[in-house]
Amino acid sequence: MTKSAHLESHAFAWLVVLFFALAISGFVSYFLPHHVFNQINSLLHLVFGSLWALLIVPYSFVHFKRILGVRRSMVFVSGLLTLAVMLTVVFTGIELVYQGQREDNSSTYQWHFFSAISIVLFLVIHILLHFVTHRSQANKRFQTSYYIPSVFASVALCSIVAGGVLWWADKTTEQPYSTQAIVENYQYNYGPHPFRPSQTDTTNNIFIDEKALATTDKCASCHMDIAKQWYRSAHRQAASDKTYVTNVTLLATKKGIEATRYCEGCHAPLALLTGQLSEGGEHAGIVGSLANVEGVNCQSCHGISKLVHNKGVASYHFDINQPYIFETAEQTMLQQLNRLAMRFNPAQHKQDMAPALLGTAEYCSACHSQFIDKDLNGWGWIKMQDEYTAWLDSPYSGNNDPKFSHAQQQRCQDCHMPLVKSDDPSASKDGYVRSHEFFAANSMLTTLSKDYQGQQAIAQFMQSNKVRISIEPPHRKDATINKMPINPNLRHAAVQPYYFYKGENASIKVIVANTGVGHNFPGGTIDINQAWVAVQVVDAEGHAIFNSGDVDEAGYLEQTAYQYRSLPTDRQGQIVWKHDLFNMVGKASVNVIRAGESDVIDYQFKIPYWAKSPISISTQINYRKLNTRYAKWAMKELYEPLPIIELSRAHLAVPLRDKLETVDNLTVSKLLN
């Protein structure tokens, strides 16, 4: 045997053994459940594949060069087909290593899997054809088999050693998650449950290690596109929001830091779940604290496995995701291996981070519904905001069939997390993800952060046919009468004219319809938000006749303006205007519009004799995130006037007539000069 033939046979032995190792590790990875040994197996599969890919190209070149002049066409063709399948495995494997298993490359994994299985079939055919057409050299036919035992022993030994090293490294670098509160002598002021008055639960009521929660940077290393969206969102700023900092600090001052668990379960889960919220700890209102910076981060939402109930106040059950190898390692190389193992076999990661609950409207009720009870207000149970129940009562939930109905059911996510184009690993096959900007109505945050693009997006979102305003024309019952006959066939099409008389007390009806909000309008913190109707009436020369809903130079809305809001009260019947809900025991009034319903407002004003016809009536439905009184108190030195977003407007021109006289029971118009 020549030296080149010897090297070729030896290389082929390595290819056979490595392919056998690849097949075994591949099937083990596919069928075994998530476990550290399966993670090690996946990494070894990657090593075997890399070595096999490095060998297959030079071996194929030498092998085909040697047999190029041999006249055995069937063997040659079967060899080419086998090489093509092998290269398919190599290239798909490289793509999977580079990109990981993604939603939009599932076909790559299928090609990799089935082409790997096909190699066996093509090799068997190739070897059989070689055997049939090569009888004269039968004794040399399988010289490769001489090298297989030694190669197999080498690969097996290296695999055992490498697997053992990885297992040892994982065990020695792994830092078990703590289940104890960060604060020593954690106080149970609200009973034996560690998270009350928040409604949050964990398995066996354990605390969650900070390392398992503060994973934003780790998540962003793969999900960069989604991380960018989240970074500008209200969720990211849920704890650093200046108004929240003011209110949670007030609560801690008045009721103690333990009372802040009521707020932090939704605004800063990291502070609640780690056991910070006790004497000696830091609530998220402490600027620069980890909970303040993280806000509602990735784990805050994706770590929720089920709901405790749908009454809100952080009513979720939180679970830690199943760890991958080197999950808590601090060394850079081991962290890279952790990410590689996750990308290479993400099935468990997807199961943990994307449960079916995540796509339901009920999921949002954990934090976007709210109540307060005697533990906090010292009075009794009071229901507050409840977007989930409002959605259930709406046409969009599909639970009822009123005259106003939507063509199909829509969830919270369909409005607040619309599909957007993205190259994220979690993107669908056609390249879409749910937006994590969570745009709604919080234009205060974008104002403070000078996020003009976000400000524009919020305005566009709110103006997209969510709320409509219209003016009912003032049709007259005392319209001019004459004795001219009318065709009876035209009576059904007759429209009463509308106009005003100079000097009369005019009345108009303004209709505000909630046509596109999936819950009550307005929603959220309606005790401090500001939504109102503005009306302007001018004559033909622009002289003002009537105004309502003006905002003065200091930013205050006139008190007589028609508003949509809630007025919570304390024990003395005073308005709780600072959003200090721990003082709330009831509501003086609540004015909202349910989804699919309308509100009618009557306005009266006197038409002056000097007015020139026609008069122009303009109406708008306006929204501002915070009323000025609260904004100045809560934002303190950061206060600046907040934008007023015009959601909808309507205009009507109404003719004027001179005063009427009555003659012989007939109403006639006074003759004009």
C-alpha positions as CSV (number, residue, x, y, z in Angstrom):
1,M,0.0,0.0,0.0
2,T,1.3,3.4,-1.0
3,K,1.7,6.2,1.6
4,S,-1.1,8.2,0.0
5,A,-3.4,5.2,0.1
6,H,-2.5,4.6,3.7
7,L,-3.4,8.2,4.6
8,E,-6.6,8.0,2.6
9,S,-7.6,4.8,4.4
10,H,-6.7,6.3,7.8
11,A,-8.7,9.5,7.0
12,F,-11.7,7.4,5.9
13,A,-11.5,5.6,9.2
14,W,-11.7,8.9,11.1
15,L,-14.6,10.0,8.9
16,V,-16.5,6.7,9.7
17,V,-15.9,7.0,13.4
18,L,-16.7,10.7,13.6
19,F,-19.9,10.1,11.6
20,F,-20.9,7.3,14.0
21,A,-20.2,9.7,16.9
22,L,-22.3,12.4,15.2
23,A,-25.2,10.1,14.6
24,I,-25.2,8.9,18.2
25,S,-24.9,12.4,19.7
26,G,-27.4,13.8,17.3
27,F,-30.1,11.3,18.2
28,V,-29.3,11.6,21.9
29,S,-29.7,15.4,21.6
30,Y,-33.0,15.0,19.7
31,F,-34.6,12.4,22.0
32,L,-33.2,13.1,25.5
33,P,-34.9,15.7,27.8
34,H,-33.2,18.9,28.8
35,H,-30.3,18.0,31.2
36,V,-26.6,19.0,31.7
37,F,-25.5,15.8,30.1
38,N,-27.5,16.6,27.0
39,Q,-26.0,20.0,26.9
40,I,-22.5,18.4,27.0
41,N,-23.6,16.0,24.4
42,S,-24.7,18.9,22.1
43,L,-21.4,20.6,22.5
44,L,-19.6,17.4,21.7
45,H,-21.8,17.0,18.7
46,L,-20.6,20.4,17.5
47,V,-16.9,19.3,18.0
48,F,-17.5,16.0,16.1
49,G,-19.2,17.9,13.3
50,S,-16.4,20.5,13.0
51,L,-13.7,17.8,12.8
52,W,-15.8,15.8,10.3
53,A,-16.4,18.9,8.1
54,L,-12.6,19.7,8.2
55,L,-11.8,16.1,7.0
56,I,-14.5,15.6,4.4
57,V,-13.3,18.2,1.9
58,P,-9.6,17.2,1.6
59,Y,-10.5,13.5,1.8
60,S,-13.0,13.9,-1.1
61,F,-10.4,15.7,-3.2
62,V,-7.8,13.0,-2.7
63,H,-10.3,10.2,-3.2
64,F,-11.8,11.5,-6.4
65,K,-8.4,12.4,-7.8
66,R,-7.3,8.8,-7.3
67,I,-10.3,7.2,-9.0
68,L,-10.9,9.8,-11.7
69,G,-9.6,7.6,-14.4
70,V,-11.3,4.5,-13.3
71,R,-14.2,3.5,-15.6
72,R,-16.9,2.7,-13.1
73,S,-19.6,5.3,-13.8
74,M,-22.1,3.9,-11.3
75,V,-19.6,4.0,-8.5
76,F,-18.5,7.5,-9.6
77,V,-22.0,8.9,-9.8
78,S,-23.0,7.4,-6.4
79,G,-19.8,8.9,-4.9
80,L,-20.7,12.3,-6.2
81,L,-24.2,12.1,-4.8
82,T,-22.8,11.0,-1.5
83,L,-20.5,13.9,-1.5
84,A,-23.3,16.3,-2.3
85,V,-25.3,15.0,0.7
86,M,-22.3,15.3,2.9
87,L,-21.7,18.9,1.9
88,T,-25.4,19.6,2.6
89,V,-24.9,18.4,6.1
90,V,-21.7,20.5,6.4
91,F,-23.2,23.7,5.2
92,T,-26.5,23.4,7.1
93,G,-24.5,22.6,10.2
94,I,-22.4,25.7,9.8
95,E,-25.5,27.8,9.4
96,L,-27.0,26.3,12.6
97,V,-23.8,26.9,14.5
98,Y,-23.6,30.5,13.2
99,Q,-27.3,31.5,13.5
100,G,-28.6,28.9,16.0
101,Q,-32.0,27.3,15.6
102,R,-34.4,30.1,14.8
103,E,-38.0,30.2,13.8
104,D,-37.2,31.4,10.4
105,N,-34.6,28.7,9.6
106,S,-36.5,25.7,10.7
107,S,-36.1,24.3,7.2
108,T,-32.3,24.4,7.6
109,Y,-32.5,22.1,10.6
110,Q,-34.8,19.7,8.7
111,W,-32.3,19.7,5.8
112,H,-29.5,19.0,8.2
113,F,-31.4,16.2,10.0
114,F,-32.7,14.4,6.9
115,S,-29.5,14.8,4.9
116,A,-27.5,13.3,7.8
117,I,-29.8,10.2,7.7
118,S,-29.5,10.1,3.9
119,I,-25.7,9.8,4.1
120,V,-26.1,6.3,5.5
121,L,-28.2,5.2,2.5
122,F,-25.9,6.8,-0.1
123,L,-22.8,5.3,1.5
124,V,-24.3,1.8,1.6
125,I,-25.2,2.1,-2.1
126,H,-21.7,3.5,-2.9
127,I,-19.9,0.7,-1.0
128,L,-22.1,-2.0,-2.5
129,L,-21.4,-0.7,-6.0
130,H,-17.7,-0.6,-5.2
131,F,-17.8,-4.2,-3.9
132,V,-19.6,-5.5,-7.0
133,T,-17.4,-3.8,-9.5
134,H,-14.1,-4.3,-7.7
135,R,-14.0,-8.1,-7.2
136,S,-10.4,-8.5,-8.4
137,Q,-9.1,-6.6,-5.3
138,A,-11.4,-8.1,-2.7
139,N,-8.6,-8.5,-0.2
140,K,-7.8,-4.8,-0.3
141,R,-11.3,-3.7,-0.4
142,F,-11.8,-2.9,3.3
143,Q,-8.3,-2.0,4.6
144,T,-9.9,0.9,6.3
145,S,-11.4,-1.5,8.8
146,Y,-7.8,-2.0,10.2
147,Y,-7.8,1.5,11.5
148,I,-11.3,1.8,12.8
149,P,-10.7,0.2,16.3
150,S,-7.8,2.5,17.2
151,V,-9.6,5.6,15.8
152,F,-12.8,4.6,17.7
153,A,-10.8,4.2,20.9
154,S,-9.2,7.6,20.4
155,V,-12.5,9.4,19.8
156,A,-14.2,7.6,22.7
157,L,-11.4,8.4,25.1
158,C,-11.3,12.1,24.0
159,S,-15.1,12.3,24.2
160,I,-15.1,10.9,27.8
161,V,-12.3,13.2,28.8
162,A,-13.8,16.3,27.2
163,G,-17.3,15.5,28.6
164,G,-15.8,15.0,32.0
165,V,-13.9,18.3,31.9
166,L,-17.1,20.1,30.8
167,W,-19.1,18.4,33.6
168,W,-16.5,19.2,36.2
169,A,-16.2,22.8,35.0
170,D,-20.0,23.2,35.2
171,K,-20.1,21.8,38.7
172,T,-17.2,23.9,40.0
173,T,-18.3,27.2,38.4
174,E,-22.0,26.8,38.9
175,Q,-23.3,29.1,41.7
176,P,-26.6,27.7,43.0
177,Y,-29.4,30.2,43.0
178,S,-30.2,31.6,46.4
179,T,-33.7,31.1,47.8
180,Q,-33.3,33.5,50.7
181,A,-34.2,37.2,50.9
182,I,-31.4,39.7,50.2
183,V,-32.3,41.5,53.4
184,E,-31.6,39.8,56.6
185,N,-34.4,39.6,59.1
186,Y,-37.0,40.0,56.4
187,Q,-40.2,41.5,57.8
188,Y,-43.6,39.8,57.4
189,N,-45.8,42.8,58.2
190,Y,-48.7,41.5,56.1
191,G,-48.9,37.9,57.2
192,P,-46.8,34.8,56.5
193,H,-46.8,35.2,52.8
194,P,-43.5,36.9,51.8
195,F,-44.8,39.1,49.0
196,R,-48.0,40.5,50.4
197,P,-49.7,42.9,49.8
198,S,-48.6,42.1,46.3
199,Q,-50.5,39.0,45.0
200,T,-47.3,37.4,43.6
201,D,-46.4,33.8,44.2
202,T,-43.4,31.5,43.7
203,T,-43.0,27.8,44.2
204,N,-42.9,27.2,47.9
205,N,-42.9,31.0,48.3
206,I,-39.1,31.1,47.8
207,F,-37.2,34.2,46.9
208,I,-35.6,34.5,43.5
209,D,-31.9,35.0,43.1
210,E,-30.9,38.3,41.6
211,K,-28.8,36.5,39.0
212,A,-31.8,34.7,37.7
213,L,-33.7,38.0,37.2
214,A,-31.2,40.6,36.0
215,T,-30.6,38.9,32.7
216,T,-31.2,41.8,30.3
217,D,-27.7,42.0,28.9
218,K,-27.6,38.2,28.4
219,C,-31.0,38.3,26.6
220,A,-29.9,41.2,24.5
221,S,-26.8,39.3,23.3
222,C,-29.1,37.2,21.1
223,H,-32.3,39.3,20.9
224,M,-30.7,42.6,20.1
225,D,-33.6,43.9,18.0
226,I,-36.2,43.2,20.7
227,A,-33.9,44.6,23.4
228,K,-33.7,47.9,21.4
229,Q,-37.5,48.0,21.3
230,W,-37.8,47.3,25.0
231,Y,-35.2,49.9,25.9
232,R,-37.5,52.8,24.9
233,S,-40.6,51.2,26.3
234,A,-42.7,52.2,29.3
235,H,-41.9,48.8,30.8
236,R,-38.2,49.5,30.9
237,Q,-39.0,52.8,32.6
238,A,-41.6,51.4,35.0
239,A,-39.4,51.9,38.0
240,S,-37.3,54.9,36.9
241,D,-40.3,56.9,35.9
242,K,-40.0,60.1,38.0
243,T,-43.7,60.1,38.9
244,Y,-43.3,56.5,40.2
245,V,-40.2,57.3,42.1
246,T,-42.1,60.2,43.8
247,N,-45.1,58.0,44.7
248,V,-43.3,54.9,45.8
249,T,-41.0,57.1,48.0
250,L,-44.1,58.7,49.5
251,L,-45.6,55.2,50.2
252,A,-42.4,54.1,51.9
253,T,-42.2,57.2,54.0
254,K,-45.9,57.0,55.1
255,K,-46.3,53.2,55.4
256,G,-42.8,51.7,55.5
257,I,-40.8,50.0,52.8
258,E,-42.8,46.8,53.3
259,A,-45.9,48.5,51.9
260,T,-44.1,49.2,48.6
261,R,-44.4,45.4,47.8
262,Y,-47.9,46.5,46.7
263,C,-46.4,48.6,43.8
264,E,-43.2,46.8,43.1
265,G,-44.7,43.5,42.0
266,C,-45.7,45.2,38.8
267,H,-43.3,48.2,38.6
268,A,-40.1,46.5,39.8
269,P,-40.4,42.7,40.2
270,L,-36.7,42.4,40.8
271,A,-37.0,44.3,44.1
272,L,-40.0,42.3,45.2
273,L,-38.9,38.8,44.2
274,T,-35.3,39.1,45.6
275,G,-36.5,40.1,49.0
276,Q,-35.3,43.7,49.0
277,L,-38.5,45.2,50.3
278,S,-38.0,45.1,54.0
279,E,-36.2,47.3,56.5
280,G,-32.6,47.6,55.4
281,G,-33.4,47.1,51.7
282,E,-33.9,49.4,48.8
283,H,-37.1,49.9,46.9
284,A,-37.0,50.7,43.2
285,G,-37.5,54.4,43.8
286,I,-33.9,54.6,44.9
287,V,-32.3,56.0,41.7
288,G,-29.5,53.8,40.4
289,S,-30.5,50.7,42.2
290,L,-30.7,47.6,40.1
291,A,-34.5,47.3,40.3
292,N,-34.7,51.0,39.4
293,V,-32.6,50.5,36.3
294,E,-34.1,47.2,35.2
295,G,-37.8,48.1,35.6
296,V,-40.0,45.4,34.0
297,N,-37.3,43.5,32.2
298,C,-37.2,40.3,30.1
299,Q,-37.6,37.9,33.0
300,S,-40.3,40.0,34.7
301,C,-42.7,39.0,31.9
302,H,-41.2,35.8,30.5
303,G,-40.7,34.2,33.9
304,I,-44.5,34.1,34.6
305,S,-45.7,30.5,34.3
306,K,-49.3,31.0,35.3
307,L,-51.7,33.5,37.0
308,V,-52.7,33.3,40.6
309,H,-56.0,35.1,39.7
310,N,-57.0,37.8,37.3
311,K,-57.8,40.6,39.8
312,G,-54.3,42.1,39.3
313,V,-51.8,43.7,41.7
314,A,-49.0,41.4,40.3
315,S,-51.2,38.3,40.5
316,Y,-48.7,36.0,38.8
317,H,-46.7,32.9,39.7
318,F,-43.0,33.3,38.9
319,D,-40.7,30.4,38.0
320,I,-37.0,30.3,37.3
321,N,-36.2,28.9,33.8
322,Q,-34.4,25.6,33.5
323,P,-30.7,26.3,33.4
324,Y,-28.3,25.5,30.6
325,I,-24.7,24.5,31.1
326,F,-22.6,27.2,32.7
327,E,-25.8,29.2,33.4
328,T,-24.2,31.3,36.2
329,A,-20.6,31.1,35.2
330,E,-18.7,34.4,35.3
331,Q,-15.8,33.5,32.9
332,T,-16.3,34.9,29.4
333,M,-15.4,31.7,27.6
334,L,-17.9,29.6,29.7
335,Q,-20.6,32.2,29.2
336,Q,-20.0,31.9,25.4
337,L,-20.4,28.1,25.7
338,N,-23.7,28.7,27.6
339,R,-25.0,30.8,24.8
340,L,-23.8,28.4,22.2
341,A,-25.5,25.5,23.9
342,M,-28.7,27.5,24.1
343,R,-28.6,28.6,20.5
344,F,-27.7,25.1,19.3
345,N,-30.6,23.4,21.2
346,P,-33.1,26.1,22.2
347,A,-36.2,23.9,22.7
348,Q,-36.1,24.2,26.5
349,H,-35.4,27.9,26.3
350,K,-38.5,28.4,24.1
351,Q,-40.6,26.3,26.4
352,D,-39.6,28.3,29.4
353,M,-39.7,31.8,27.9
354,A,-42.7,31.5,25.6
355,P,-45.5,29.6,27.4
356,A,-49.0,29.7,25.8
357,L,-50.2,32.0,28.6
358,L,-48.0,34.8,27.1
359,G,-50.2,35.1,24.1
360,T,-53.5,35.6,26.1
361,A,-55.2,38.8,27.1
362,E,-55.7,37.3,30.6
363,Y,-51.9,37.3,31.0
364,C,-51.9,41.1,31.0
365,S,-54.5,41.2,33.8
366,A,-51.8,40.3,36.3
367,C,-50.6,44.0,36.4
368,H,-53.1,45.9,34.3
369,S,-55.9,45.3,36.9
370,Q,-55.8,46.7,40.4
371,F,-57.5,46.7,43.7
372,I,-56.6,47.9,47.2
373,D,-57.8,46.4,50.5
374,K,-57.8,47.0,54.2
375,D,-54.2,45.9,54.6
376,L,-53.1,49.0,52.8
377,N,-55.8,51.6,53.1
378,G,-57.0,50.6,56.6
379,W,-60.6,50.7,55.3
380,G,-61.7,48.0,53.0
381,W,-61.6,46.4,49.5
382,I,-61.8,49.0,46.6
383,K,-61.6,48.2,42.9
384,M,-59.4,50.4,40.8
385,Q,-58.3,50.2,37.2
386,D,-59.3,47.0,35.4
387,E,-58.4,46.9,31.7
388,Y,-58.9,43.2,31.6
389,T,-62.6,43.2,32.7
390,A,-63.2,46.2,30.5
391,W,-61.8,44.2,27.6
392,L,-64.0,41.2,28.5
393,D,-67.0,43.4,28.4
394,S,-66.0,44.9,25.0
395,P,-66.8,43.7,21.5
396,Y,-63.2,42.8,21.0
397,S,-63.1,39.9,23.5
398,G,-65.7,37.8,21.5
399,N,-67.6,37.2,24.7
400,N,-70.7,39.2,23.7
401,D,-72.4,40.3,20.5
402,P,-73.7,43.8,20.8
403,K,-74.8,45.8,17.8
404,F,-71.3,47.3,17.6
405,S,-69.1,44.4,17.0
406,H,-65.7,43.8,15.7
407,A,-64.9,41.4,12.8
408,Q,-62.7,39.2,14.9
409,Q,-61.4,38.9,18.4
410,Q,-58.5,41.1,19.4
411,R,-56.2,40.7,22.4
412,C,-54.3,43.3,24.3
413,Q,-51.2,42.2,22.3
414,D,-52.8,42.9,18.9
415,C,-53.0,46.6,19.7
416,H,-50.1,47.2,22.1
417,M,-47.6,44.7,20.6
418,P,-48.3,44.8,16.8
419,L,-46.3,42.7,14.5
420,V,-43.2,44.4,13.2
421,K,-40.4,43.3,10.8
422,S,-37.3,42.0,12.6
423,D,-34.2,39.9,12.1
424,D,-34.6,38.6,15.7
425,P,-34.0,34.8,16.3
426,S,-37.5,34.5,17.6
427,A,-39.0,36.1,14.4
428,S,-41.6,34.1,12.6
429,K,-40.8,32.4,9.3
430,D,-41.9,35.5,7.4
431,G,-39.7,37.8,9.6
432,Y,-42.1,39.3,12.2
433,V,-42.0,39.7,16.0
434,R,-44.4,41.3,18.4
435,S,-43.2,44.8,19.1
436,H,-41.7,45.3,22.6
437,E,-42.1,49.0,22.6
438,F,-45.6,48.6,24.1
439,F,-46.8,52.0,22.8
440,A,-50.0,53.2,24.5
441,A,-50.7,56.6,25.9
442,N,-47.6,57.5,28.1
443,S,-46.4,60.6,26.3
444,M,-44.8,61.8,29.6
445,L,-41.9,59.4,29.4
446,T,-41.1,60.2,25.8
447,T,-41.2,63.9,26.7
448,L,-38.7,63.6,29.5
449,S,-36.4,61.4,27.4
450,K,-36.6,63.7,24.4
451,D,-37.7,60.7,22.4
452,Y,-39.4,62.6,19.6
453,Q,-39.8,59.5,17.4
454,G,-41.5,57.7,20.2
455,Q,-43.7,60.7,20.8
456,Q,-44.8,60.7,17.2
457,A,-45.5,57.0,17.4
458,I,-47.7,57.4,20.5
459,A,-49.6,60.2,18.8
460,Q,-50.1,58.1,15.7
461,F,-51.2,55.2,17.8
462,M,-53.8,57.2,19.7
463,Q,-55.1,59.0,16.6
464,S,-55.7,55.8,14.6
465,N,-59.4,55.8,14.8
466,K,-59.5,55.0,18.5
467,V,-61.9,57.7,19.6
468,R,-64.2,59.8,17.4
469,I,-66.0,63.0,18.1
470,S,-69.0,64.5,16.2
471,I,-71.5,67.2,16.4
472,E,-75.2,66.6,16.1
473,P,-76.7,69.2,13.7
474,P,-79.3,71.3,15.6
475,H,-82.3,70.3,13.5
476,R,-85.3,72.6,14.1
477,K,-88.8,71.4,15.0
478,D,-90.1,74.9,14.4
479,A,-88.8,75.1,10.8
480,T,-90.3,77.6,8.4
481,I,-93.8,76.5,7.1
482,N,-95.4,77.3,3.8
483,K,-98.5,76.2,1.9
484,M,-96.8,74.8,-1.1
485,P,-97.7,71.2,-1.9
486,I,-95.0,68.5,-1.7
487,N,-94.7,65.3,-3.5
488,P,-95.6,62.5,-1.0
489,N,-92.9,60.3,-2.4
490,L,-90.3,62.8,-1.2
491,R,-91.4,62.9,2.4
492,H,-89.3,60.0,3.5
493,A,-86.2,61.7,2.3
494,A,-87.0,65.1,3.9
495,V,-84.3,66.5,6.2
496,Q,-85.1,69.1,8.7
497,P,-83.0,72.2,8.3
498,Y,-80.7,73.4,11.0
499,Y,-79.9,76.9,12.0
500,F,-79.9,79.2,15.1
501,Y,-81.7,82.5,15.7
502,K,-79.8,85.5,16.8
503,G,-80.4,86.2,20.5
504,E,-81.6,82.7,21.4
505,N,-80.1,80.2,23.9
506,A,-78.6,77.7,21.6
507,S,-78.0,74.0,22.4
508,I,-75.7,71.5,20.7
509,K,-75.0,67.8,21.3
510,V,-71.4,66.6,21.0
511,I,-71.0,62.8,20.7
512,V,-67.8,61.1,21.7
513,A,-67.6,57.4,20.6
514,N,-65.1,54.8,21.8
515,T,-64.7,53.1,18.4
516,G,-61.2,51.6,18.6
517,V,-60.0,51.2,22.2
518,G,-60.3,47.6,23.4
519,H,-61.2,48.7,26.9
520,N,-62.7,51.8,28.6
521,F,-61.7,55.2,27.4
522,P,-59.6,56.5,29.0
523,G,-57.7,53.6,30.6
524,G,-54.9,53.2,33.1
525,T,-54.4,55.7,35.9
526,I,-57.5,57.8,35.1
527,D,-57.3,59.7,38.4
528,I,-54.2,61.5,37.1
529,N,-54.6,61.2,33.4
530,Q,-56.5,64.0,31.6
531,A,-59.0,63.5,28.7
532,W,-61.5,66.2,27.9
533,V,-63.8,67.7,25.3
534,A,-62.9,71.1,24.0
535,V,-65.5,73.3,22.1
536,Q,-65.0,76.6,20.3
537,V,-67.8,78.6,18.7
538,V,-67.0,81.7,16.6
539,D,-69.0,83.7,14.1
540,A,-68.1,84.3,10.4
541,E,-65.7,87.0,11.3
542,G,-63.9,84.9,13.9
543,H,-65.3,86.6,17.0
544,A,-65.6,84.2,19.9
545,I,-69.0,83.3,21.0
546,F,-68.4,80.3,23.4
547,N,-65.4,78.3,24.6
548,S,-65.0,75.2,26.8
549,G,-61.9,73.1,27.6
550,D,-59.3,75.8,27.3
551,V,-55.8,75.4,28.9
552,D,-54.3,78.5,30.4
553,E,-50.7,79.7,30.1
554,A,-49.7,77.9,33.3
555,G,-50.9,74.6,31.7
556,Y,-54.1,74.2,33.8
557,L,-57.3,73.0,32.2
558,E,-60.3,75.1,33.1
559,Q,-62.3,73.5,35.9
560,T,-65.6,73.5,34.0
561,A,-64.3,71.5,31.1
562,Y,-66.0,68.2,30.5
563,Q,-63.6,65.5,31.5
564,Y,-63.2,61.7,31.5
565,R,-61.6,60.7,34.7
566,S,-61.9,59.2,38.2
567,L,-62.0,61.2,41.4
568,P,-60.8,58.9,44.3
569,T,-61.6,60.2,47.8
570,D,-60.1,59.7,51.3
571,R,-61.9,59.2,54.6
572,Q,-62.7,62.9,54.9
573,G,-64.2,63.0,51.4
574,Q,-61.2,64.9,50.0
575,I,-60.0,64.2,46.5
576,V,-56.9,61.9,46.5
577,W,-55.1,63.9,43.8
578,K,-51.5,62.8,44.5
579,H,-52.2,59.2,43.4
580,D,-51.5,58.2,47.0
581,L,-53.9,55.3,46.7
582,F,-53.2,54.0,50.1
583,N,-55.4,56.9,51.3
584,M,-58.2,56.0,48.9
585,V,-61.5,54.6,50.4
586,G,-63.9,55.4,47.6
587,K,-64.7,57.4,44.5
588,A,-66.6,60.6,44.1
589,S,-67.2,60.0,40.4
590,V,-66.0,57.9,37.5
591,N,-66.6,59.0,33.9
592,V,-65.4,56.7,31.1
593,I,-66.8,55.4,27.8
594,R,-67.0,51.6,27.4
595,A,-65.6,50.0,24.3
596,G,-68.1,50.3,21.4
597,E,-70.3,52.9,23.2
598,S,-70.8,56.6,23.1
599,D,-71.2,59.6,25.3
600,V,-73.4,62.6,24.6
601,I,-72.6,66.0,26.0
602,D,-75.0,69.0,25.9
603,Y,-73.6,72.5,25.5
604,Q,-75.7,75.7,25.9
605,F,-74.6,79.1,24.9
606,K,-76.3,82.4,23.9
607,I,-76.1,83.6,20.3
608,P,-75.3,87.3,20.3
609,Y,-77.2,89.7,18.0
610,W,-73.9,90.9,16.6
611,A,-72.9,87.5,15.3
612,K,-72.3,87.2,11.6
613,S,-73.7,84.1,9.9
614,P,-72.7,81.3,9.7
615,I,-71.2,80.4,13.1
616,S,-68.5,77.8,13.2
617,I,-68.5,75.1,15.9
618,S,-65.3,73.1,16.4
619,T,-64.9,70.3,18.9
620,Q,-61.9,68.1,19.9
621,I,-61.3,65.2,22.2
622,N,-57.9,65.9,23.8
623,Y,-55.6,63.7,25.9
624,R,-52.7,64.6,28.2
625,K,-50.9,61.9,30.2
626,L,-50.9,63.8,33.5
627,N,-53.0,66.7,34.8
628,T,-50.8,69.7,35.5
629,R,-51.4,69.8,39.3
630,Y,-50.2,66.2,39.8
631,A,-47.4,66.5,37.1
632,K,-45.8,69.5,38.9
633,W,-46.0,67.8,42.2
634,A,-44.7,64.4,41.0
635,M,-42.1,65.5,38.5
636,K,-40.7,68.3,40.7
637,E,-37.6,69.8,39.1
638,L,-38.1,67.7,35.9
639,Y,-41.5,69.2,35.2
640,E,-42.1,70.5,31.7
641,P,-45.4,71.0,29.9
642,L,-46.7,67.7,28.6
643,P,-48.0,67.4,25.0
644,I,-51.7,67.6,24.4
645,I,-52.7,65.0,21.8
646,E,-55.8,65.7,19.8
647,L,-57.4,62.3,19.3
648,S,-60.3,63.5,17.0
649,R,-62.0,66.7,15.9
650,A,-65.2,67.7,14.3
651,H,-66.5,70.9,12.6
652,L,-70.0,72.2,11.8
653,A,-71.1,75.5,10.2
654,V,-74.6,76.6,11.3
655,P,-76.5,79.4,9.6
656,L,-78.0,82.2,11.6
657,R,-81.4,83.8,11.2
658,D,-83.0,86.9,12.7
659,K,-85.5,86.6,15.5
660,L,-88.9,85.1,14.5
661,E,-92.4,86.4,14.8
662,T,-95.6,84.4,15.0
663,V,-98.6,85.4,12.8
664,D,-101.9,83.5,12.6
665,N,-100.3,80.4,14.2
666,L,-97.9,80.2,11.3
667,T,-94.2,80.7,11.8
668,V,-92.7,82.9,9.2
669,S,-89.3,84.5,8.7
670,K,-88.9,88.1,9.4
671,L,-88.3,90.0,6.2
672,L,-84.8,91.2,5.7
673,N,-84.0,94.6,4.3
